[in-house]
């Protein structure tokens, strides 16, 4: 449902925003994606993983979460301090108003609270509460976007206002429910902070690598082809990202289930996991082939005529997202053994390959070159992560030998 709601907003935005305005929104989203590696330092993942440690009490979990919040606040203040020196130059380079820099910092901070809240429900198997907040988040952002873009005609700024207001409201709700559930204990503990940072800091290159994979393409398109083509490309990417949201949802249900079974260390259960993983891979690959026939006509029905060119690149982007979905099925083993620093190597490598391909392909093939670079980099990321997880945690991937 949460994937469908923004999907339904796309026909509205593509008729009320010009490609250049849509490009501005895309650059803002790219900026916030980069900020995610700094603000919070990815320690929400440490809070989720801590739940599965042996003999940990509820009080210890709450204290750990509280120290993760200390890290969030410290990193947010640090980001505000650093960007206060050159926020205007960055905004001019990205092509949006300088005040959006501060909007981005606020939005990422609030998103961390939402992610932490959802994660704490996820690991406890409370899918209904998780779903209610996730869908509420999507409904609120679409409501504000329609109000500011369609009713008040505020253009790209209206879309940003909708995102920021939603972030603040849902972030506040997330914080209040965490307090209500007694999942925060504000008691400084150096050991908790060190453990959270030892999990999160090695993920910074991983997040930056993800940024190189998922966001830097619009930066280079903007510089090579302009904001208008960035907007066209992002329409196709937004449709492809609907798959990303579905894969994320599947993974958030799958990872606690997987961790619980890995904890049992039963060989027969491991074989069952591998068989189901291979069936999932086969299903996704078949669906990606169908994308070539279904996606382009569907896009032309959904978006305004100004964005029709996006249909050329949508199938390539969808196949790239499919390999991203397959990546989720092999990366959880690395998180289970807490060897996140090695995952960063794979992500940075594939991210750098993506950047190199973007420089090579965009001048010759335009946005189609950017889509092709995204696909190749995601294939390499999947293969590299699978090889790494097999090395760090033994699973019977070679079923014919079992």
Secondary structure, 3 states (H helix, E strand, C coil): CHHHHHHHHHHHHHHHCCHHHHHHHHHHHHHHHHHCCCCCCCCHHHHHHHCCCCCCCHHHHHHHHHHHHHHHHHHHHHHHHHHCCCHHHHHHHHCCCCHHHHHHHHHHHHHHHHHHHHHHHHHCCCHHHHHHHHHHHHHHHHHHHHHHHHHCCCHHHHHHHHHHHHHHHHHHHHHHHHHHCCCCCCCCCHHHHHHHHHHHCCHHHHHHHHHHHHCHHHHHHHHHHCHHHHHHHHHHHHHHHHHHHHHHHHHHHHHHHHHHHHHHCCHHHHHHHHHHHHHHHHHHHHHHHHHHHHHHHHHHHHCCHHHHHHHHHHHHHHHHHHHHHHHHHHHHHHHHCCCHHHHHHHHHHHHHHHHHHHHHHHHHHCHHHHHHHHHHHHHHHHHHHHHHHHHHCCCCCCHHHC
